[in-house]
Amino acid sequence: MARYTGAVCRLCRREQTKLFLKGEKCYTKCILDSRPTPPGMAKPQRGKPSEYQIRLREKQKLKRMMMMTETPLVKAMADASRSPGNSAAVLLRTLETRLDNIVRRLGLATSVNTARQLVSHGHVRVNGKTVDIPSFSVPVGAEVALDPKMKDNVGVKLALEFADKKTNRPAFLVFDAEKLSGKLVREPGREESSFPVNDRLIVEYYSR
């Protein structure tokens, strides 16, 4: 599967906003503070961006926040379009309840990348069974737990400390610090999404 292996700070510079791809460093040593211009551009671009460019950049922002390639995002958008209800809300809910993102929002990892690594390496269980597919959709009522062997892992400890200091766990998740587990008690609302994007523009991009 294709994946981005370059400097993630370059992605933040390209989108001109923090994508929070490096966890705590995004709060303490953000490159946007010292290099606010997009990569390869000494000065900000002049002129008003086109309608297409505005929608493209919003789509790219979401894709990079989730560190996804285009194909799975297109599939998620297609599934959302076929679902009843608001397509934009369904899309964000689908991404929010992916296993890698649930692990991140529980505070077991500081970024989507590290959460995805935990899942891919078989360190995460859903309802007692090991699941190594980051895109796995966590159903309401399911319990997501870290392998007990990972309790003393330095990365996990730092992630938990970071979560307690810098982030608030969402109301749709119930976290058990002793078991290093969490439960999805209900579907996340649109306003509870961790992706600060204009979802309407993303739907319009794919509807063109």
C-alpha positions in Angstrom: 0.0 0.0 0.0 1.4 3.4 -0.9 2.1 5.8 1.9 3.7 9.2 2.4 7.3 8.9 3.7 8.5 12.5 3.3 8.7 15.3 5.9 5.2 15.7 7.4 6.0 19.4 8.4 6.1 20.1 4.7 2.5 19.1 4.4 1.5 21.6 7.1 3.4 24.3 5.2 1.6 23.4 2.0 -1.8 23.6 3.6 -0.8 26.7 5.6 -2.3 25.2 8.8 -1.4 22.8 11.6 -2.3 19.2 10.7 -1.0 17.9 14.0 0.9 15.0 12.4 3.8 15.0 15.0 1.9 15.1 18.2 3.4 17.3 21.0 6.0 18.9 18.6 3.1 20.5 16.8 2.4 22.5 20.0 6.0 23.3 21.0 8.1 23.5 17.8 5.8 24.1 14.9 7.7 24.9 11.6 4.9 27.3 10.6 6.2 29.7 13.3 9.5 30.1 11.5 8.6 29.2 7.9 5.1 30.3 7.2 5.3 30.2 3.4 4.4 27.1 1.3 7.3 24.9 0.3 9.1 26.1 -2.9 7.5 29.5 -2.5 9.6 32.5 -1.2 6.6 34.8 -1.1 2.8 34.1 -0.6 0.9 33.6 -3.9 -0.8 36.7 -5.2 -4.3 36.7 -6.6 -7.5 35.1 -5.5 -7.6 31.3 -5.6 -10.2 29.7 -7.9 -13.3 27.9 -6.6 -11.7 24.6 -7.7 -8.5 25.4 -5.8 -10.3 26.2 -2.6 -12.2 22.9 -2.7 -9.0 21.0 -3.7 -7.0 22.4 -0.8 -9.8 21.5 1.7 -9.9 18.0 0.4 -6.1 17.7 0.6 -6.2 19.0 4.1 -8.5 16.2 5.3 -6.6 13.6 3.4 -3.3 14.6 5.0 -4.8 14.9 8.5 -5.7 11.2 8.1 -2.5 10.4 6.2 -4.6 8.6 3.6 -4.0 8.1 -0.1 -6.7 9.3 -2.6 -8.2 5.8 -3.3 -9.6 5.1 0.2 -10.8 8.7 0.6 -12.7 8.4 -2.7 -14.2 5.1 -1.5 -15.2 6.7 1.8 -16.8 9.6 0.0 -18.7 7.2 -2.4 -20.0 5.2 0.5 -21.1 8.4 2.3 -22.9 9.6 -0.8 -24.9 6.4 -0.9 -25.8 6.5 2.8 -29.0 8.2 4.0 -28.5 11.6 5.7 -26.0 14.3 5.1 -23.0 13.1 3.0 -20.5 15.4 4.7 -21.5 14.3 8.2 -21.4 10.7 7.2 -17.9 11.1 5.7 -16.5 12.7 8.9 -18.2 10.1 11.0 -16.7 7.3 8.9 -13.2 8.7 9.3 -13.7 9.5 13.0 -14.6 5.9 13.8 -11.7 4.3 11.9 -9.7 2.1 14.3 -6.5 4.1 13.9 -8.3 7.4 14.7 -10.1 5.9 17.7 -6.7 4.8 19.1 -5.4 8.3 18.6 -8.4 10.0 20.2 -8.2 7.6 23.2 -4.7 9.1 23.8 -2.8 5.8 23.2 -0.9 7.5 20.3 0.1 11.1 19.6 -0.7 11.0 15.9 -2.5 9.0 13.3 0.8 7.6 12.0 1.8 6.2 15.4 -1.7 4.9 16.0 -1.7 3.2 12.6 1.6 1.6 13.5 0.2 0.2 16.8 -2.7 -1.3 14.9 -0.7 -2.7 12.0 1.8 -4.4 14.4 -1.1 -6.2 16.1 -1.0 -4.4 19.4 -4.7 -3.4 19.4 -7.7 -5.5 20.2 -11.4 -4.9 19.4 -13.8 -6.8 21.7 -10.9 -9.1 22.7 -9.8 -9.9 19.2 -6.6 -8.6 17.6 -7.4 -6.3 14.6 -4.5 -5.2 12.4 -6.4 -3.2 9.9 -6.1 0.6 10.5 -9.2 1.4 8.4 -11.4 -1.1 10.4 -14.7 0.7 11.3 -15.3 0.5 15.0 -19.0 -0.2 15.7 -20.9 1.5 18.5 -20.5 -0.5 21.8 -17.2 -2.0 20.8 -14.3 -1.9 23.2 -10.8 -1.0 21.8 -7.9 -2.0 24.0 -4.1 -2.0 23.8 -2.2 -5.2 24.4 -1.3 -5.4 28.1 2.3 -6.0 27.0 2.4 -2.4 25.7 1.6 -0.9 29.1 5.3 -0.1 29.8 6.0 1.0 26.3 7.8 4.5 26.3 5.8 5.8 23.4 2.5 4.8 24.9 3.4 6.4 28.3 4.4 9.6 26.5 1.2 9.6 24.5 -0.9 9.2 27.6 0.9 12.0 29.4 0.4 14.2 26.3 -3.3 13.3 26.2 -3.8 14.3 29.8 -2.0 17.6 29.3 -3.0 18.8 25.9 -6.1 17.1 24.6 -9.6 16.3 25.8 -11.0 12.8 25.0 -14.3 13.1 23.2 -17.6 12.4 24.9 -18.5 9.6 22.6 -15.5 7.6 24.0 -15.2 6.2 27.6 -11.6 5.6 28.6 -10.3 3.1 31.2 -6.8 4.2 32.2 -6.1 1.0 34.1 -7.0 -1.4 31.3 -5.7 1.0 28.6 -9.0 0.6 26.8 -11.9 2.6 25.6 -15.5 2.1 24.4 -17.3 3.8 21.6 -20.6 4.6 23.4 -22.3 6.3 20.5 -21.7 7.7 17.0 -19.7 11.0 17.0 -21.6 14.1 16.1 -20.5 16.4 13.3 -19.4 19.1 15.8 -17.2 16.5 17.6 -15.0 15.8 14.6 -11.3 16.3 15.2 -10.9 17.4 11.6 -11.2 21.3 11.3 -12.2 21.3 7.7 -15.2 22.6 5.7 -16.8 19.3 4.9 -19.3 20.9 2.5 -16.4 22.0 0.2 -15.1 18.5 0.2 -18.4 17.0 -0.9 -18.6 19.7 -3.6 -15.1 18.8 -4.8 -16.1 15.1 -5.3 -19.5 16.1 -6.8 -18.1 18.2 -9.6 
